[in-house]
Every structure is written in C-alpha cells, then in structure tokens.
Amino acid sequence: MMKELENMIYTVHKEHLIQLAKKYGTPLYVYDSFKIKKQYIKMIKAFSGIKNIIINYACKANTNLNILKFLQKLGSGLDTVSIQEVELGLKAGFHPKKIIFTPNCVSIQEVKKAVNLGVRINLDNLSVLEQFGECYPDYSIGIRINPHIMAGGNYKISVGHIDSKFGISYYQIPHMKRILKNTGLKIEGLHMHTGSDISDIKSFLEGAKILFKTAIDFPNIDYIDFGSGFKVPYTKNDIKTDLTSLSKEITEKFKDFCTSYGHQITLIFEPGKFLVSESGYFLVSVNVIKHTTSTVFAGVDSGFNHFIRPMFYDAYHYIENISNPNGRFRFYTVVGYICESDTFGFNRKITEIREGDILCLKNAGAYCFSMSSNYNSRYRPSEIMILNGKDFIIRKRETMQDILRNIVEIDI
Ligand SMILES: *Cc1c(COP(=O)(O)O)cnc(C)c1O
C-alpha cells in the first residue's frame, strides 16, 4: 500500500477548489483526505524502526466524525481531552482501548464517565489521582508528567512555564508514588506533552530522558507517550519539525531504553496539527474592496467566528486569490465581516483581488472549524471531504434553526 501511495501525486488544484466553492457556496472548509493519509504514513514510516509504535490522533484539532472515521480506518488511535471527544471517538468506531482520555482540570465525575466507557485514562493531577485510586484501584492508568523542560535543557521549575497547569510535576513523583501505594492503583504508561513546536530536538530529547528515567521506577508499564508538538510549515520557507533526525534519535534511545528496561513496550505519539493541518483549505468570497487613506482592504464573507487562529494566536495563514491566480500582485489587508477588528492577513502580497473573487486560506485543517462559533449570529460553514478524488459534504451549513435550537422563548 505504501509504495502505491508514494507514487500517487494527487493534490487539490485551484480549479477544483473553485468548482467546490461554486457547488457548495462559501465560506467553505475543504479537507483532502489523501493529505491526511500521506501525513499518517509519513509518521508511521519515520518510526518504523520501533516495533510497537502507535499514533493517536489528537482529535481536538478537527473533530468531524468523518475525519475520525478516516483515521480509524488508517489504523490510528485517538487522543481525547473531553468526555464528548471520547463519545465521538467511540461513535467513529475506535475500540475503547485505542482511545486515551487526557483531560486537564476536569471533575472526577467526568473521569468516572470515561471509566464506564472503558477507555484508557491519563491523569495529570494528584488530587484526582487519589480520588480515582480510591474508586478504581484495579483500573490501570497513565500519568502525565510535566518534565519542566526549558530550552537549553535545564531541568527547572519555572513558574512562568507555558504548560505549568499541565501534568504532575517531575518533582512530585515521590508524592505520586505514595498515592499509588496507598490506593493500590497501577500505572500502565507515562506521558508528556510539552505543547511546544519541536523545532529544537534537543529539548524534546531532554523530556524523553526524564520519562525514561521515571519509567525505571515503574517496572510494569506498557507504554511511553511522547505527546505531540510536531510543527508543519505555514509558508514556503517556514520551519517544520525535522522528522528524520527526530525519529533517528528517538528510535535509538527508545531501543536502548527497552533493552535496559527488560521488555519491549509501546511508543505513542499523539499529533493533531501534523496529521490534519495541511489537508484543509478555507474558501471565502470577497464581498467588498475598500480603499482607505492607507490601506486596501479585501472584506470577505467570514470572520473570526469561523477561523480564529490569526486573531487569537497571531497565526500566519497563507492567503491566495484562487479565482485570479495570474493577476498582478498588489498589497491587501484581508479582513472579515465581524463587527470587531478581525484581520486574516495584514498587508499581504496577493494577486489582484476583485469583488466576487474567491480567496483560499491554507493550513485550515487543524484548530479552525473546531474553534468556530456563532458569534454575530452567523451560521457555521459546511465542510467537504475529498475522498478518492470525489467530494462529499461532511457537515451541512447551519441555518436559523441551528441558531435557535436551544433557545427557550418565554412570555416577556
Ligand atoms: C492538543 C494536544 C495534542 C496535539 O497537539 P498538536 O500540536 O496539534 O499536535 C496532543 N496531546 C495532547 C494531550 C493535547 O492536548
């Protein structure tokens, strides 16, 4: 299968995207399932030197049920952060043991629901660990460790650390062990997710080293989960995680670890962005061109209600005018129709934009639709999946009924 895939060069073309915009209207999300498959296989291949490797798709990136089903069919597991994501995963056909529930700051009641659904659980705080151990001493769990990695490899607790609310501190392991002993609870795996882009392989390896060291104290674990942090390029020259050197280093170190540990365990990664980001295209129509004293604005039929990353994270998303690809390059600030400033791209060089043109925002597969809202009482867009060269609608555009669905009108 892999050879065959490598030889395929199917990519979504501009003409195809324009056809889809015409057929389904804008704003529109389009996902190319082939790209997801390619990324999944790229990751599996990179770590093929490891006997037991599992990729768990971190589904908060894109929870459309069809995306989940597609990844399930490829053989992926699932990383979930809410009980609703767990339920979606089960609905998509994932075996409960292929789903890991890694919540943060949820109530013990939510964790209990996950136990009832039979999924794997990964806890990240001592209070819940203690409560859990008292209720379910026989339900082995994973532990999310916060390795406190700083760039440069100093193991330091840093109050200002971006991930400080996540994980059980590496320094609290003695307390954690006491809780395990008191409750009889067993650990099946160790986990870390630093959340940062792994552009610096060294600090990632420092984290790995801490997990290996911690694991020695727990002789019966089944897996080590290195989380994610795989970065994909957002522009042509953007940096991305160097998967080749990362996998080489990790494979070597993991093998050495298994030898000294005494048995083969499973290595897990849980990428979200890496698998789905580049598969997505967000298509919008240009409503107005507006010249001000300093700027030419292109105002489109969407806003941060549909696509919030540029406004929320200052994320850069490449914007292309796909309906006038050969026009002269000019500078535009592309903005949305929300009554607040919502800028998709500031001062961008784009081929001439006319009213009615269709713009395409790239890298729209991860954290785009899944972060959308109904702000300004706008409908959320529909989603299209391209599967084996055919387009399928996988989510209908909303209507006024959706906006009013849970409203209870009272006599006023
Ligand atoms: C969000 C998340 C991921 C995925 O992160 P990406 O940057 O999208 O790859 C993985 N693991 C956990 C626990 C997460 O919360």
PDBQT file of the ligand as one rigid body, heavy atoms in Angstrom, charges set to zero:
ROOT
HETATM    1  C1  LIG A 501      -3.557  19.280  21.755  1.00  0.00    +0.000 C 
HETATM    2  C2  LIG A 501      -2.893  18.081  22.197  1.00  0.00    +0.000 A 
HETATM    3  C3  LIG A 501      -2.119  17.337  21.296  1.00  0.00    +0.000 A 
HETATM    4  C4  LIG A 501      -1.914  17.728  19.851  1.00  0.00    +0.000 C 
HETATM    5  O1  LIG A 501      -1.098  18.828  19.655  1.00  0.00    +0.000 OA
HETATM    6  P1  LIG A 501      -0.700  19.268  18.164  1.00  0.00    +0.000 P 
HETATM    7  O2  LIG A 501       0.155  20.456  18.334  1.00  0.00    +0.000 OA
HETATM    8  O3  LIG A 501      -1.972  19.576  17.427  1.00  0.00    +0.000 OA
HETATM    9  O4  LIG A 501      -0.018  18.141  17.520  1.00  0.00    +0.000 OA
HETATM   10  C5  LIG A 501      -1.549  16.174  21.767  1.00  0.00    +0.000 A 
HETATM   11  N1  LIG A 501      -1.708  15.769  23.043  1.00  0.00    +0.000 NA
HETATM   12  C6  LIG A 501      -2.444  16.459  23.930  1.00  0.00    +0.000 A 
HETATM   13  C7  LIG A 501      -2.590  15.946  25.322  1.00  0.00    +0.000 C 
HETATM   14  C8  LIG A 501      -3.056  17.640  23.555  1.00  0.00    +0.000 A 
HETATM   15  O5  LIG A 501      -3.772  18.332  24.440  1.00  0.00    +0.000 OA
ENDROOT
TORSDOF 0
